[in-house]
Amino acid sequence: MDTQSNVTSTAELESQLDQIILSIEEVVPQRLRQWLTAFACSNGTTSEMLLCSALVSTSSLLGQTTLKLFVHFIAASTVPILCVDEAYSLLQRLTYQGKSTSQTSLSMERLCKCYDGDFWYVLKGTKGKRVGVTSAKLALLAFTTPQQFLESVWPKIVASKNGLAERLLFFYQRRSEDLDLEAMAENSDSLDEFSVKSLGDVFEKIYVEHNTTPALKYMLTATAKEVFFKFSKPNEDDSQGAVASPSISSGSKKYKNTLRVALNMHVLYHRLTKALALESGTTPTTITAETMQMAITFMDTLETMKGISELSCHLQKSSVGLKVGVLGEDIQKRILSLPGPFVCVRRVVRSYSSTRRPSSKAAQEAMAALQEARIGSIIKINKLVVFCKKLPTVVSPHAIAACGLTPEEYHQAFLKKDNKITVDMHETVINAHPQKDEILAFLEATE
């Protein structure tokens, strides 16, 4: 934890989170991994993000299904799913303290009650008629950008100490800089080899099977119970003073979430396996040790991320120069990674998402640093500031490596056509390029 205590910015916190890897090999059966990769890539996402989404969606379809561990302890799954197109607005409203609790339709305390399946009653009309349900539950899946979440929302949720932070699962993954359309096309072709092209039918079968009367009850096998009980015992190393994985969840919430994840994995993986094999049949009501271990690994990873994210409570807002948490080195790498032999300031700035977008000044400073490293030169065409890259054949490979790229990656980016640059603009910049003749000859020779 010594290195984590030195974190002073959101960008550094993201770097810490980026080091925690959710290993698909450890949380998804081998029989499903190839399909998961093809399906995720063909839809422009990652296997990890798809898995998290599918598990929450499965949870929303299980109705009154329960997982029985003891005679007196049943971990119920959740029912309706709450869908929002902009999660940040919802999460911000959760942490807003209004003048009256009646002004807030959904609060952090209410989400805690929905997690526990508690009652939800409200008074309506002038006579104060009591309306509601005895058990309100939901499955919540929220995607948002790290900058806004870690600076504005998560610190308030953690600081509230009302139990919501303990109940939520937290997953971070750095966004890919560019959407590889070629890879999407290739994976779409490979997806044709599988019988499952959409999760719609899989989810429909899960819903039909689990919304029955009486409700389904799942149990752990004897070995699965052993695995879970071993996981639930305090680590002996912790009692001897060793540094444990950071976590802000209490034991009871962590273990309940682990059981829920195990149930969702069991149902989802079984139905996917059957669908890929074009088989039918009901889902076995016993959860194996293998599935329980995958759920534990999944939970450990997300709990570690959540523990590290608590450092966001101690961060100050990012400085004006890099107010979105983008380091100068990152901007330099982005400049060299963008397609084409030149890059303008506006193109660099707009290549970032709106919540991580650096200023034009920061982009120009990054260009100046690259010019000083003799990787290219800056030219001005009217009000347009452009960085002209050196030819891959003459640029120093050591200078390129210092920016986080291999010579081959720099070469490929140099040759790649930038679809966001108009033909007229391309001609204007090339004509003003200090290496115009060499550039044109190089591009012509490589066509």
Sequence and secondary structure as in RCSB ss.txt:
>XXXX:A:sequence
MDTQSNVTSTAELESQLDQIILSIEEVVPQRLRQWLTAFACSNGTTSEMLLCSALVSTSSLLGQTTLKLFVHFIA
ASTVPILCVDEAYSLLQRLTYQGKSTSQTSLSMERLCKCYDGDFWYVLKGTKGKRVGVTSAKLALLAFTTPQQFL
ESVWPKIVASKNGLAERLLFFYQRRSEDLDLEAMAENSDSLDEFSVKSLGDVFEKIYVEHNTTPALKYMLTATAK
EVFFKFSKPNEDDSQGAVASPSISSGSKKYKNTLRVALNMHVLYHRLTKALALESGTTPTTITAETMQMAITFMD
TLETMKGISELSCHLQKSSVGLKVGVLGEDIQKRILSLPGPFVCVRRVVRSYSSTRRPSSKAAQEAMAALQEARI
GSIIKINKLVVFCKKLPTVVSPHAIAACGLTPEEYHQAFLKKDNKITVDMHETVINAHPQKDEILAFLEATE
>XXXX:A:secstr
 HHHHT  SHHHHHHHHHT    HHHHS HHHHHHHHHHHHHTTS HHHHHHHHHHHHHHT TT EEESSSS EE
E    EE  S HHHHHHHHT   S GGG SS HHHHHHHHHT  EEEEETTTTEEEEES    EE     HHHII
IIIHHHHHHH SSHHHH         SS  HHHHHHHHHHHTTSS S SHHHHHHHHHHHS SS  EEEE HHHH
HHHHHHHS  HHHHTT       S HHHHHHHHHHHHHHHHHHHHHHHHHHTT      SEE HHHHHHHHHHHH
HHHHHHHHHGGGGG     STTTT   HHHHHHHHHHSSSSEEEHHHHHHTS TTS   HHHHHHHHHHHHHTTS
EEEEEETTEEEEEE  TTTS HHHHHHTT  HHHHHHHHHS  TTS HHHHHHHHHH TTHHHHHHHHHHT 
